[in-house]
Amino acid sequence: RGCYRSRILDNMQVQMGGRGLATGRTPTPSNMRSVVAAAVKGGASPAVNANRVAINDFIRWAISKKISFGGMRPDVKDGVRGMFATFPIPQGSTLVAVPADTAITVSVDEPCPAPELASVWSSLPWWAKMAVKILLLDPQQYGEYLTVLPTATDIDLPVTWSEEEVAALQVPHMVARVQAQRREWEGVIDRLQPLLARRGLPRERAAWALAVVRSRSFEGPAFKVPMKAKMGLAAALQAATLATALSGGPLPWQVVEAAALGAPAALAAWDLQQAAQQVRYAIAPFLDMMNHSSTVENEVGYDWVREQYSVVAARQYSTGAQVHISYGSQPNDALLALYGFVEPSNPADRYVMQDLGAWLAAGPLAACAAGAPGGQQALQAALAAGAASGAFKEVPISARGTFPPEVVSLTQGIAAQLLGSSPTSPTAQQLAAAALADACAR
């Protein structure tokens, strides 16, 4: 994934005090996200060997926990740790499946696992609750997994950067987001202090757990499928399969409908609708070592019958290719804040313009207002109304330069008011487009 901070500090190492980050180089040999490349002929460094031993131990642990992975394994190539195909993987293959009981999960109504936190547990956000569960993991059960997690010094999220490093981002929205995240984490760690004091854990350990959770968790189902439901679903699918065999062709729509209705009938005593409205957050060992790419369609799914989190290959992979999953359509500021990396040519990237109204107050709209009686007062009133509604506070602009429809509509309304025309008139639309383009340019 690489260290985004190294790009920012390429020419600022002296001013910032430096951390040995040179252009095109990984930050440290032990960095679990940008670790030294695989051993070359002649022998590997001790750091590489230690990392590979840890990965091999982790693989054996995963097998013992019934984690299945077809045709891929964690490895280090070209300085990047990820999942790589060990032989050709056809499309539709299950890449990895992690039993729900092996995953580390937390739900909204999760019972408190530590008596020291009984008074604050219910008010903690889900990610703080999961961080507590990470801190309390039994080394006898999860030791090999804990070993391959990044250490506190390996974690390179903006929330851990210095003020000077955060300012080097030069994006006001992102800087404000990191500062707010830092205050939020500090407040959570304050509330976890009774647990930390009793267990002899420093605040840095709690920050590490929060970083692990924020960078490796995903949203999953909040319930398991009862055996009765499984049997009903199996019966429905078995009937559909039998009909296919007898007909010698595609499933008739009547059979498809019967199969679709068979499972819900078996769920009569189970409140599926209520359960579906709940959320369980999860960290799935092994699966969480897959890196992100917005160009792939591999996503985490849940197998209700087998009760496991799984990823199915959306395309074929050749031997040695890195196998990615999609973390969802996220802009680079979100990827950087949560995971510590950015994606070049990210189709979901955006720039968040703060206080758009202040930028619209000049330029084409101001010029139009100056030529109409009472135009300046009308413009200021319209912009104030937009600011009061929050529409202009933080406006995301896509990589293609498009604004949210509601912002375009509001700007067209202001232009129409100044022109004395309809918001849908060509002149109002042209003036609004020119005003937004001018705001971006300035």
C-alpha positions, 0 to 999 in steps of 0.5 A: 500500500505504501506510505503516503506520508513519504510522498508528502515529506520527500522535500521536507525531511529537514524541516520536519525532523525526518524519519528516514523517508526517502523518495520511493523507499519504504519507511522501515524494514518492519513496516507490515504494510510496506515491508521489505521485499522478498529475499533475493538470491544470497539470503534474506535479512533477519527482518524479512526472515522473521516476517516470513516465519510469522506469516507461516505460523499465522497460516498454520493457525488459520488452517487450525481455525478452519479458515479456508483459502483457495489458491492464495496466501499472504506474502511480501512482493515488491515491498508490499505485503498482501494476498498473492495467487499461488496458482491460477484462480478461475472466476467464481472461486471462493478466495477465502472463507472465515468462520463467524466464530473465528472472526472478532465481532461486536454488535450494538448491544454487545455485553460488556466484557470488562467489569471496569468499563460497566459504567461507560460501555453502553455509551461507547461507539462500536469501534471503541468496543471492538478495540476493547475486545482486541485488547482482551484477546487471549494470546493462547487463542489468537497469538499467531494472529496478533503477531502479524498485526502491525505494531504501534510503530508500524501504524501510519495513520494521519491521526498519529502524525504530528501537527506539522505533518498533518498541515502538510496535507494542505487540504483544510477539510482533511486537516479538520477531519484528522484533528476531530478524529484525534480529539475523538480518540483521546476522549475514548481513551480517557473513558477506557482508562479504568481498563488500562490502569487495571491491566497495566496497559499504556494509552499508546496500546489503546491507540494501537487497538483503535487503529487496528479496528478502524483499518481492518473492520467491516460491517456484517450481519448481526445474527446467525441462521437457526438450524431450522432455517438452514433446513428449510433453505436446503429443502427449497434448493434441493427441490429446485435442483431436482426440478432442473435435473428432471426438466433437463433445462433451465429452472422454470419460473414456478420452481424458482419462485418456490425456491425463493419462497421456501426459505422464508416459510421455514423462517416463520418463527424467526424475526428476520426483518428485525434482525436485518435492521441490526448490524454486527461489525467484524474483523476477519483474520486472513481476510483482513490482509487483502489490500484494496483496489477500486478496479476489482469487484471482489467484496466480502459477503456472508454465507448464511448456511455455513455461517462464514465471511467469504470473498468470491473471485469476480475475475480470474487471477494468474499465478503470482498476481496480487488478489485485492478486494474492494473496501467500497467506493471511497475518496482518498481522504477517507482511505487515508484517514482510515487505512493510511494510503491513497489510491492513484487515479481513484475514480471515487476521489473528491475535493471537499470545498469548505464555505462555498458561499464565500467563493460564490459571493464574488465572480459571475454572480457578483457581476450579475448582481452589480448590474441589477437594482438591489442585486447585491442585497439579494445575492447576500441574502440568498447566499446567507440562506444557503449557508444557514441550510448547510448546503454550502458548508462542505461541498464534495466535488468529484474528480470530474469536476461535478457538484452535488445536484442539490448544490447545482439546483440551489446555485441555479435558483440564486442565478435565476433570482438575480436574472428575474428568470426561471431556474431552468432557463438556459441563462440561469443554468449558464450563469450558475455553471460559470459561478461554480467553475469560477469558484473552483478556479479561484 
